[in-house]
Amino acid sequence: MTRLSDRVVVVTGAGSGIGRALALLLADKGARLALVDVHQAGLDDTARRVADKKPGIHTSLHVVDVADRDAMFALPQQVLDAHGEVDVVVNNAGVTHIGDFVDMDIDDFRWVVDVNLMGVVHGCKAFLPHLLQRDAAHIVNVSSLFGIVGVAQQSAYCTSKFAVRGFTSVLWEELKDTNVEVTCVHPAGVATGIVKNARAEDGDAQDGIAEAFEKYAQSPEKAAARIVKAIEKNEARVLLAAGSKTTDRVLRAFPVWGNRLWAKTLGSVLSK
């Protein structure tokens, strides 16, 4: 997928954060956009920004909860009706919950997994038959650095992102002889508002984490630029944050000790 101009790109979670930044950058590349989000207001805002930045870009808006199987399975036909084809799917939508596993409601755990994992599964399953018909196509599944390391108070999020990582590695093997390239993205800290909008057991603790997170996080625009490059270069795996490659290597060699060291370091940063 070296060319994005005139390609149809589906982006979930397009109403804010990385999804919005991707929409703006993809518009610059000349892609046609199918923007998906659970919130109409966010989609409308993204669409306005796209139109202001790149007038004339063909953009369709789809209010869909990625956790809703029926809605996601109906989405490809809506995209085809709007654009006639589909070439790239970016499964980006995500949520989180903050709190110790022993204290959290199991419905909150399921909410995170349904959005972060099943949303990715739904996107891949629904669109893959159409992608396989194209001359060149691409799937991007957004995992996280928390899909590499386990972090306290992020049980549901880590579970979902580890699973996205594993699911994507299966797709690498099953689609390796097809026209569909697959990328797994591992952001570390990106200023998307995901922590601020999280469900939490302790609101005060959430506010502190959100403040620290936003302080140290990289911009959505920087993350989006790296993801677009990965699509253009057909890269299978992207580690976005500085030091994340070293973290990955340490955890592969020392899974228990490395996880505890990294989690302790992260905790000290977020508590400042």
C-alpha positions as CSV (number, residue, x, y, z in Angstrom):
1,M,0.0,0.0,0.0
2,T,2.4,2.6,-1.2
3,R,-0.3,5.0,-2.5
4,L,-3.1,6.5,-0.4
5,S,-4.3,9.0,-2.9
6,D,-7.9,8.2,-4.0
7,R,-8.0,5.2,-1.7
8,V,-10.9,4.7,0.7
9,V,-9.8,4.6,4.3
10,V,-12.1,3.6,7.2
11,V,-11.0,5.1,10.6
12,T,-12.8,4.2,13.8
13,G,-12.6,6.5,16.8
14,A,-12.4,9.3,14.3
15,G,-14.1,11.8,16.5
16,S,-11.0,12.7,18.5
17,G,-7.4,11.9,19.3
18,I,-5.4,9.7,17.0
19,G,-8.5,9.1,14.8
20,R,-9.0,12.7,14.1
21,A,-5.3,13.3,13.5
22,L,-5.4,10.4,11.0
23,A,-8.4,11.8,9.2
24,L,-6.6,15.2,8.7
25,L,-3.3,13.6,7.5
26,L,-5.1,11.1,5.3
27,A,-7.0,14.0,3.7
28,D,-3.7,15.6,2.9
29,K,-2.7,12.4,1.2
30,G,-5.8,12.6,-1.0
31,A,-7.5,9.6,0.6
32,R,-11.3,9.4,0.6
33,L,-12.5,9.0,4.2
34,A,-15.2,6.9,6.0
35,L,-15.1,8.2,9.5
36,V,-16.6,6.2,12.3
37,D,-17.3,7.1,15.9
38,V,-19.9,6.5,18.6
39,H,-20.3,10.3,19.1
40,Q,-22.0,12.4,16.3
41,A,-20.6,15.7,17.7
42,G,-17.0,14.5,17.5
43,L,-17.5,13.2,13.9
44,D,-19.0,16.5,12.8
45,D,-16.1,18.4,14.3
46,T,-13.6,16.2,12.5
47,A,-15.4,16.5,9.3
48,R,-15.4,20.3,9.6
49,R,-11.7,20.3,10.2
50,V,-11.1,18.0,7.2
51,A,-13.2,20.3,5.0
52,D,-11.4,23.4,6.2
53,K,-7.9,21.8,5.7
54,K,-8.6,20.0,2.4
55,P,-11.8,21.1,0.6
56,G,-13.3,18.6,-1.7
57,I,-12.2,15.4,0.1
58,H,-15.0,12.9,-0.2
59,T,-15.9,12.1,3.4
60,S,-18.7,10.0,4.8
61,L,-19.7,9.9,8.5
62,H,-20.9,6.8,10.3
63,V,-22.2,6.9,13.9
64,V,-21.4,3.4,15.1
65,D,-20.4,1.7,18.3
66,V,-17.6,-0.7,17.4
67,A,-18.7,-3.0,20.2
68,D,-22.1,-3.5,18.4
69,R,-21.7,-6.5,16.2
70,D,-24.8,-5.9,14.0
71,A,-23.9,-2.3,13.5
72,M,-20.3,-3.1,12.5
73,F,-21.4,-5.8,10.2
74,A,-23.7,-3.3,8.5
75,L,-21.0,-0.8,8.1
76,P,-19.2,-2.1,5.1
77,Q,-22.3,-1.8,2.9
78,Q,-22.7,1.8,4.1
79,V,-19.1,2.6,3.2
80,L,-19.6,0.9,-0.2
81,D,-22.7,2.9,-0.8
82,A,-20.9,6.1,0.0
83,H,-17.6,5.4,-1.8
84,G,-18.0,2.3,-4.0
85,E,-15.0,0.5,-2.5
86,V,-12.8,0.2,0.6
87,D,-9.0,-0.2,0.7
88,V,-7.8,0.5,4.3
89,V,-9.4,-0.1,7.7
90,V,-7.9,1.5,10.8
91,N,-9.3,-0.1,14.0
92,N,-8.4,2.7,16.3
93,A,-11.4,3.2,18.7
94,G,-10.5,2.6,22.4
95,V,-11.5,3.2,26.0
96,T,-10.1,2.4,29.4
97,H,-11.0,1.8,33.0
98,I,-8.8,2.8,36.0
99,G,-8.9,0.8,39.2
100,D,-7.7,-2.4,40.8
101,F,-9.2,-5.5,39.4
102,V,-10.6,-6.7,42.7
103,D,-12.6,-3.5,43.1
104,M,-14.0,-3.1,39.5
105,D,-17.4,-4.1,38.3
106,I,-17.2,-6.9,35.8
107,D,-19.5,-4.9,33.5
108,D,-16.7,-2.2,33.3
109,F,-14.2,-4.9,32.4
110,R,-16.5,-6.2,29.6
111,W,-17.1,-2.7,28.3
112,V,-13.4,-2.2,27.8
113,V,-12.9,-5.6,26.2
114,D,-15.9,-5.2,23.9
115,V,-14.7,-1.9,22.6
116,N,-11.0,-2.4,22.4
117,L,-10.8,-6.1,21.4
118,M,-14.2,-7.0,19.9
119,G,-14.3,-3.7,18.1
120,V,-11.1,-4.7,16.3
121,V,-12.4,-8.2,15.6
122,H,-15.7,-6.8,14.2
123,G,-13.8,-4.3,12.0
124,C,-11.5,-7.0,10.6
125,K,-14.3,-9.6,10.1
126,A,-16.7,-7.2,8.5
127,F,-14.3,-5.6,6.1
128,L,-11.9,-8.4,5.2
129,P,-14.0,-10.0,2.4
130,H,-14.1,-6.6,0.7
131,L,-10.4,-5.9,1.3
132,L,-9.4,-9.2,-0.3
133,Q,-11.1,-8.1,-3.5
134,R,-8.8,-5.0,-3.9
135,D,-5.5,-5.0,-5.7
136,A,-3.8,-3.7,-2.5
137,A,-5.4,-3.3,0.9
138,H,-4.4,-2.7,4.5
139,I,-5.6,-3.3,8.1
140,V,-4.2,-1.4,11.0
141,N,-5.0,-2.6,14.5
142,V,-4.2,-0.2,17.3
143,S,-2.9,-2.1,20.4
144,S,-0.7,-0.3,23.0
145,L,2.5,-0.4,24.9
146,F,0.1,-1.8,27.5
147,G,-0.3,-4.7,25.1
148,I,3.3,-5.5,25.8
149,V,3.6,-4.8,29.5
150,G,1.1,-5.4,32.3
151,V,0.3,-2.3,34.4
152,A,-1.5,-2.1,37.7
153,Q,-5.1,-0.6,37.6
154,Q,-5.3,-1.3,33.9
155,S,-6.4,-5.0,33.9
156,A,-9.2,-4.7,31.3
157,Y,-7.2,-2.4,29.1
158,C,-4.1,-4.5,29.2
159,T,-6.2,-7.7,28.6
160,S,-7.8,-6.1,25.5
161,K,-4.5,-4.7,24.1
162,F,-2.5,-7.9,24.7
163,A,-5.3,-9.7,22.8
164,V,-5.3,-7.3,19.9
165,R,-1.5,-7.9,19.6
166,G,-2.1,-11.7,19.6
167,F,-5.0,-11.5,17.2
168,T,-3.0,-9.3,14.8
169,S,-0.1,-11.8,14.8
170,V,-2.5,-14.5,13.7
171,L,-3.7,-12.2,10.8
172,W,0.0,-11.8,9.8
173,E,0.2,-15.5,9.2
174,E,-3.2,-16.1,7.6
175,L,-3.0,-13.1,5.2
176,K,0.7,-13.3,4.4
177,D,0.0,-14.7,0.9
178,T,-2.8,-12.3,0.1
179,N,-3.1,-8.7,-1.0
180,V,-3.9,-7.5,2.5
181,E,-1.1,-6.1,4.6
182,V,-1.6,-5.9,8.4
183,T,0.0,-3.5,10.9
184,C,-0.1,-3.7,14.7
185,V,0.5,-0.3,16.4
186,H,1.7,0.1,20.0
187,P,1.3,3.7,21.1
188,A,2.7,4.5,24.6
189,G,1.3,7.8,25.8
190,V,-0.7,9.9,23.3
191,A,-2.7,12.9,24.3
192,T,-6.1,11.7,23.2
193,G,-8.2,12.2,26.3
194,I,-8.6,8.4,26.9
195,V,-7.6,8.7,30.6
196,K,-9.7,11.8,31.2
197,N,-12.7,10.0,29.7
198,A,-12.1,6.7,31.4
199,R,-14.3,4.9,33.9
200,A,-12.6,4.8,37.3
201,E,-13.0,3.6,40.9
202,D,-11.3,6.7,42.3
203,G,-12.0,10.0,40.5
204,D,-9.3,11.9,42.3
205,A,-6.7,9.4,41.3
206,Q,-8.0,9.5,37.8
207,D,-7.5,13.3,37.6
208,G,-4.0,13.0,38.8
209,I,-3.1,10.3,36.3
210,A,-4.8,12.2,33.5
211,E,-2.8,15.3,34.3
212,A,0.5,13.4,34.4
213,F,-0.4,11.5,31.2
214,E,-1.2,14.6,29.3
215,K,2.1,16.2,30.5
216,Y,4.3,13.4,29.1
217,A,2.2,12.2,26.2
218,Q,3.1,12.7,22.6
219,S,0.8,14.5,20.2
220,P,-1.9,12.6,18.2
221,E,-0.5,14.2,15.1
222,K,2.9,12.6,15.7
223,A,1.3,9.2,16.3
224,A,-0.9,9.6,13.2
225,A,2.1,10.5,11.0
226,R,3.9,7.3,12.1
227,I,0.9,5.2,11.4
228,V,0.4,6.6,7.9
229,K,4.1,5.9,7.2
230,A,3.6,2.3,8.3
231,I,0.6,2.0,5.9
232,E,2.7,3.4,3.0
233,K,5.7,1.2,3.8
234,N,3.7,-2.0,4.7
235,E,5.3,-2.2,8.1
236,A,3.9,-5.1,10.2
237,R,4.7,-3.6,13.7
238,V,5.1,-0.1,15.0
239,L,6.3,0.9,18.4
240,L,5.5,4.6,18.8
241,A,7.2,5.9,21.9
242,A,10.8,6.7,22.6
243,G,12.4,3.7,24.5
244,S,9.6,1.3,23.6
245,K,11.8,-0.9,21.5
246,T,14.2,-1.3,24.4
247,T,11.2,-2.0,26.7
248,D,10.0,-4.6,24.3
249,R,13.4,-6.4,24.1
250,V,13.8,-6.4,27.9
251,L,10.3,-7.9,28.4
252,R,11.0,-10.6,25.9
253,A,14.2,-11.6,27.6
254,F,12.9,-11.0,31.2
255,P,9.1,-11.2,31.2
256,V,8.5,-11.0,35.0
257,W,11.5,-8.9,36.2
258,G,11.2,-6.6,33.1
259,N,7.4,-6.1,33.6
260,R,7.9,-5.1,37.3
261,L,10.7,-2.7,36.5
262,W,8.8,-1.0,33.7
263,A,5.6,-0.8,35.7
264,K,7.4,0.7,38.6
265,T,9.0,3.3,36.4
266,L,5.7,4.2,34.8
267,G,4.1,4.4,38.2
268,S,6.7,6.9,39.5
269,V,6.2,9.0,36.4
270,L,2.4,9.2,36.7
271,S,2.6,10.0,40.4
272,K,4.7,13.1,39.9
